[in-house]
Amino acid sequence: MKLLTVNVHAWQEDNQMEKIKALAADIAAERYDVIALQEVMQSIAAPLVSGVLKEDNYGLVVLDELKKLGVTGYDIVWAQAHIGYETYEEGLAILTRHSITHHESFFITDSTSMDTWKTRVIVQADIDYNGRPITFFSGHFGWWTDEAEPFERQFNNFLKHVPSDRLAFLMGDLNNPAVARNEGYDLALKSGFYDTYELAAQKDDGLTIEGSIAGWEGNEDGLRIDYILCNQELNVQSSFVRFNGKETPIISDHMGVKAEIIL
């Protein structure tokens, strides 16, 4: 099973369509089973085309580019978290080429106002993976030190939705570095999650942001803040960074994480 997560910083990137095409090309080449995306935006003013999805929804545009490459069969689940950059509805998405048996979204912050940028939701999709039910979550959490909407409260709210009777993955931007002790990353591990990066037989440095970016102004280091976590100890073949300008081009202010798992 191949998984990918990336915070795409949608519609805020220079040469945005070129970067969308690069993401679509990677999906076409790798045929990921499940892809979790964060900061997936659509214009407030754009027309609705399907349910809550609007014409310029970043995820829909990716699927359109896939179709141009001859790749079909991927479905999308998207939900809005808040208003982003004044003119966008910002949310999260899950793309998968497997049958979706259930999907929903839920708030993990006290705030539920779309006008508050700290409002956070989680998108959930349950899929049938070769007859095995698996739950996937795409998440974009706040910061450990945020007084208004602290990560710890957000994560504890998230845990209420994690099934105990089947395999589940949390994929996304935790905004908590793996090197910070007794903060968000350690909380996730103490709560019963395993880091596929640590389980992987093959891996690179795992760093998903470098230098100062939105939300990490003044940062001078390479940090690992984007993860693929699971609630069972698995046989993880590899964990590698994607879209870091090496094998795959940079498409966002975050790099992606690809994990290959034997189930």
N, C-alpha and C positions, 0 to 999 in steps of 0.2 A: 504494500500500500504506500502510495506517495502522497505526501501532504505539503502544502505551501501556505505560509502566512506572510502578509506584507501590509504595512501601513502605507497606502498609496498617495496620500496628500493630494487627493483628487482635485483636478482643475486649478491647482495652485502652482503647477510645474511649468517651467519654460519648455517649449517644444512638446507640449502635452500629448498630442496625437502620436508623435514618434515613440513616446514612452509607452503609451497604451499598446501600440503595435508590437513593441518589444516584449511586453508582458504577454500578449496574446501568442506571440511566436514561441515563447518559453512554455506556455501551457500546451500549445499544439505539439511541441517536441516531447515534453515530459509526460503528458496525459495524466496530470495529477488527479487523484481520486477526489480530494476535497481541497478547496482553496478558501482561506479566510482572509477577508480584506477589511481594513479599517480606514476611517476618513473617506468613506465612499459618498460622494456628493452628487446632488442633482439641483438644477436651478429651481428656485421657488416659482419662477414665472413660466417654466417649461410645461408643455401640455402632458397630461397623464396618458400613458399608453397601455398600461396593464396593472390593475390594482393600485398600489401606492407608488409604482414605478413611473417615472417621468422620462420623456424622450431622451434627455441627455444624462440620465443616470450612468455614472461611470461604469458600473458593473454591466449594464446593458450594452454600453458601447464596446466593452471588452468582448462580450458574447457576439456582437455583430462582426468584430474583427476576426474572431475565431471562425465564424461562418465563411468569411472571405478566404480563409485558409483551408476550408473544407472540413472543419471540425464542428460537429453538432452533438447534441445530446447532453449538454450542460444546462442545468437549471440554476436559478438564482433565488435566494431569500435575502431580503433587504429590509431594514427598519431604520427610521430616523431617530437620532439621539438629541439633536438640537439644531439651531440655526448656526451656520458657519460662515464667517466672512460676509455677513449681512445679506447676501443674495443667494445663499445655498442652503439646502436641507442636507445636513451632514449625518451620516449614519454608518452602519456596518453591513457587511454582506458575507454570505457563504455561497460559493459556487461548487457544484458537485455533478459528477456524471453518473451517480447512483440514484436509485429511487428514494425520494424524500417521503417518509411515512408520517412525519409530523414536523411542524415548525412553529415557532413563536418568538416573541421578544419580551423582555421585561426590564424594568428599571432597577438599577443597583444604587442609585443616589437617592437622598431625601428629596431633592428637587426633581420634579417631573415637567418643568416648564421648558418648552422648546426655545424660549428666548434666553435661557441661561446656559452659557457655553459649558458649564461644569456638569450639566445633566448628562448622565451616562446610561446607556442601555446595553444589554447583551442580546445577540441574535443566536438562536438555537435551531439546529436542524438535526432531526433523527433520520438516519439513513439505513437502508438495507444493504449491507456489504456482503454479497455472496451468501445471503441467508442469515447473516449475523447482524442484529440490531446494534448500532453504535450512535452515540450522541456527540455532536460537535457544537462547540460554542465559539463565536467570534467576539472578542472583547477588546475594549479600549478603555483602560482604567485611568483614574487620577493618580496624584502623587501621594507618597507616604506622609509628607509634612503638611498637606493641605488641611487647614483648620476647618473650612466650610464643608468639604466633602472628602474626608480622609480615605486613603486606599483601604485601610483595615476594615472600615465599615462597609465599603463597597464590596470587598472580597467576601466578607461574611454574609452579605446579602446574596451574593452570587452562589455561595455554597449551598444555600437552601434549595437550589434548583438542580444540583448535580445528582444524577441517579446513582443508587447504591447497588443496583442489580445488573448493570451492564457497563461495558467499556465507554468511557467518555474522554473527550479531548477539549482542552481550552487552548485556543490559538489566538495570538494577538499581541498587542502592545500593552504591557503591564505598567510602563512608566516607572519601573523599579529595577535598578541595576542588580545583576547577579552578584556583584562584588560587595554590595552593602549588606552587612550583617544585621540580623534582628529587625529587618524591615520587610517589605512586601514579598521579595523572592523567598525568604526563609519562611514567611507565613504560608505561602502557597505549598511549600514542601511539607511543613508541619501539619497541613490540613489534609494530607493524603495524596497529594499530586507528585508525580515523578517528572523530571525534566528530561525530555527525549535527547537533548544535547548531552547530558551527563551519561545517559544510557548507551549512547551511540558508540559502535565499534570504531567508526571512522568519523573524524570531524576536523573542522578548522578552528580559527580563533573565536568564531561565533559572534563577533561584534556587529551590531546592527545600526548603531549611529556613531558618527564621528564628528567631533567639534560642536559648535553652537548651532542648534536648530530650534524651531518653535517649540516652546515648552522646556527647553534645555539651554536657554540663553547663558552664555558664558562658559559652557562646558568646553573643556579642552581635550578630553579623553575619548578613546573608543570605548563604548559601553554596550553591553548585551542587555537590552530591555524588551526585546521581542522574542516570544517563546512558543514552543509547541509542548504543552504539558498533557499528561495523561493520568488517569486515576488507577492504573494497573501497571505493574512492572512488565515491560515488553521487550521483545527482541528487536532492538533498533539497529539497523545496519549502518546508517550514516545520518549525519546532520551537517549541512553545509549552508553557508550564507549565499544568497542569490542577489543579483542586481547590485553588485558592489563595484562594477566597472572592470571585473576580471573576466570570468567566463560569460557573464551576462552584464548588459549595460546598466548604469544607474537610472532608475525610473522615479525616484522619490527621495525625500530627505531621510527616509528609513531604508535600510536594506531588508531583504526578505530572508526567511528561514525555510529550508526544504528538509524534510525528514523522510527516510525510507524505512519502513517497518515490515517485519515478517509476522503475520498473524497466523 
